[in-house]
Amino acid sequence: MLALFGLFLLIFKIAFFNESLMDIAKISVSIFWLYVIPGCAIMFHWHEKIGFIERAVAGTLIAAGLTGILSYYFGLAGINIKFHAVILPLIIILASLGIFLKNNKGSA
């Protein structure tokens, strides 16, 4: 995961060469927190069947869609948008962890 973050940081530095490294690091951490980490958590159920890169890419796409949908409904429920960047990844990660543990407890 750390190597993927380093690669992501390098690609962003190349793409946005005029920006400072600190700004690029903030953007990279934000994207990782919002999409990549929850995506990897969602796809962890298939860690034995699918490779890490495939799980990271598919999970990031799923997490981006799920974050958008949940953010819409949280907005309808009256939750201020400034809390979405903290609440949504935590909810997705904890729900994925709970489902993973529940499925593995039954098979053990």
N, C-alpha and C positions, 0 to 999 in steps of 0.2 A: 504494500500500500504506500509505503514511504517512497519507493522508487517511482511509482506512478505519479505521486505528488511532485517529485523532483522533475520528472519529464514534463508534466503539466506546467510547472513553473517555468521551465526552460522554453517551452513552446510559446507561452504567453510573453516572455521577455523578448523573444525573437519577433513576435507579431507586433508588440507594442514597445519597440525599442526606445522611443522617446520618453516613456514613463519611468518613474523611479522604481527600484526593486521593491521598496516597501509597499507602494501602491499595487504592484502586480502580486505581491505576496498576499495582501489583504483580499484581493479579488479571487485569487486561487483558493485561499482558505474558505472563503464564502461559498464558492461553487462546490468545493469538496464537501463542506458541511451540509449544504442544502440538497445536493443531488448524488454525489458519488458514495459517501458513507451510508446514507439510507438505502441506496440502490444495492450496495454490496450486502447490507443486512437483509434486504428482501430476498436476494438470490442465494443467501448462504445455505438454504435448505438443499440446494443442488450442488454443494461444494465437492462431492465425490464424482458427480456425473459430468460437470462442465468445468472447464479451465477458468483460471482467475480472470484473464482478460475478457473472455466471453461473458462471465458473470458481471464484471465491472461495467462493460458497455451496455449490456441488456438491462442491468439493474439501474444504471444512470438514466436511461430512457424511461423506464417504468417509474422511477422516483420523480423524475421531472413531471411526468403526466399526473401522477398521484398528488404531488405537491400542488400543482395548479388546480386540480379538482377540489382538494381539501381546503385550499386557500379561498376558493370561491365560496364554499359552503360555510367556512368560518366567518367570512365577511358577512354573509347573510345572517349568521347567528349573532352578529354584533361584536365579534372579537376584533379589536383594532389591528390593522395591518402591521404595525411595528412589532407585534408579538409573533407574527407568523414565522419569521426566520429562526426563531428559537423553539417555538412549540412544535411546529410540523415535523422537523427532522427527529426530534425526541420521540414524538408519538409513533412515527414510522419505525424507528429503530426498536423501541420497546415493544411494539406490536409484533414486529418480525421476530424478535427474541422470544417473546411469549409463545408464539405459534411454533417456532422451532423447538423450544423446550417441551411443549405439550406433545408434539408429534414424536419426539425422541423418547419421552418418558413412557409412552404407550408401547414402543417397540423394544424397550430394554428389558 
